Amino acid sequence: MLESIQSSIDHKLILLTGANGKTGHAIIRNLAARGASVRALVRSPSSADTVAKLGAIPVIGNLRNDDDVDAAFEGVDRVYHLCPGLQPDDVEITQRMIRSAKDSRVKLFGYHSVSYPQLPEVAFHWKKLLSEIEILHSGLTFFIVRPCQYMQNVLWSLPAILNEGVFALPWSADRRMVSVDVEDMGEAIANILTRPGFEGGTYEFCSVKQALTRHEMAEMLGRAFNRKIVAGTRPIEKALQAERFKHYTPEQLEQLGSLFKFFDLNGTPGFNNRTLAMILGREPTSYEAFARRLVQELNVN
Ligand SMILES: NC(=O)c1ccc[n+]([C@@H]2O[C@H](COP(=O)([O-])OP(=O)(O)OC[C@H]3O[C@@H](n4cnc5c(N)ncnc54)[C@H](OP(=O)(O)O)[C@@H]3O)[C@@H](O)[C@H]2O)c1
């Protein structure tokens, strides 16, 4: 069995776009651990250094440049296309990727989508659905991953959470939310790309068994970090003024606000963790285990 997996990996180059984000890093680490060859498309020499250290072969280029994308596809057998978030031209970028993938006769085209692509009021999610439709019509053998909110998003506000003892987000703390561990996701995507039988699927990724309120998540973080943490709610307008949104356009801010409103009304219905469990061949990571791992990784306490 091991031998047949190994021989199916050998000599097959996998192209990964958007490779220098947290998702890309987890995918590279997991593919490299399986002995797969990964070509990582990045934009700068410093990003190239980072992905090379994780085990990828970097290629510098821009997803908006036809020649760069064509060059990245040279000799590629399979591709995982991870378009960075909130891009107004997500669909045009996907069309360019499809053209090069077809010219290069790739055998498998993976696409990183979002949860709830079917919301027209959240334009950056709706564009992922339009990209999915392009892929559907492409004639390529494909798979699609729709991840729910990343557990690792908490890292954006962790210093404030630990300083103030309040886990505040711009939707009701009573709404039940699901989340996915980026490490589970990287492992599962590496499985899909290197093992037979997963092509053709549209996979919703969620790690937690049950959706949790922010009160429950704050309690789990508090236990792991050994301090009192309570849930709070921040008005959307205030949340959008955060430092990390500083470079966002007014349109991008409006779209994020629409997503927060959806969460405030609905939480995150319609997800369970059985798909991820099936692809991983083990139970996915619970929020409690994620919080404990975070403490170890950050070497806090
Ligand atoms: N966070 C969540 O909860 C969540 C949930 C579901 C889905 N998602 C989706 O997951 C995807 C990836 O998220 P992420 O946080 O891992 O990555 P990301 O930070 O959004 O983007 C990944 C990388 O893409 C590169 N990039 C940007 N523009 C580029 C261009 N024009 N050409 C080539 N490369 C370019 C950047 O790296 P360099 O500049 O270093 O090359 C960046 O680090 C997004 O589409 C997001 O919508 C996120």
The ligand as an ORCA input file, in Angstrom:
! r2SCAN-3c Opt
* xyz 0 1
  N      -9.486     32.819      7.016
  C     -10.567     32.078      6.900
  O     -11.312     31.860      7.861
  C     -10.928     31.473      5.569
  C     -12.004     30.589      5.510
  C     -12.346     30.015      4.278
  C     -11.614     30.312      3.148
  N     -10.577     31.192      3.240
  C      -9.853     31.488      1.986
  O      -8.569     30.908      2.042
  C      -7.758     31.536      1.028
  C      -6.326     31.618      1.498
  O      -6.210     32.273      2.704
  P      -4.762     32.487      3.363
  O      -4.992     33.356      4.556
  O      -4.053     31.194      3.539
  O      -3.951     33.232      2.227
  P      -3.852     34.774      1.827
  O      -3.006     35.430      2.858
  O      -5.207     35.337      1.533
  O      -3.052     34.712      0.441
  C      -2.024     33.779      0.202
  C      -0.849     34.388     -0.514
  O      -1.185     34.752     -1.849
  C      -0.117     35.552     -2.333
  N      -0.605     36.481     -3.361
  C      -1.381     37.564     -3.181
  N      -1.648     38.150     -4.370
  C      -0.992     37.429     -5.329
  C      -0.853     37.527     -6.750
  N      -1.423     38.515     -7.456
  N      -0.098     36.595     -7.407
  C       0.514     35.596     -6.714
  N       0.394     35.440     -5.372
  C      -0.334     36.355     -4.683
  C       0.488     36.260     -1.098
  O       1.820     35.786     -0.910
  P       3.161     36.471     -1.479
  O       2.847     37.920     -1.736
  O       4.155     36.251     -0.376
  O       3.500     35.697     -2.665
  C      -0.311     35.681      0.069
  O       0.467     35.370      1.202
  C      -8.443     32.866      0.683
  O      -9.040     32.755     -0.597
  C      -9.553     32.970      1.731
  O     -10.703     33.622      1.236
  C     -10.193     31.751      4.422
*
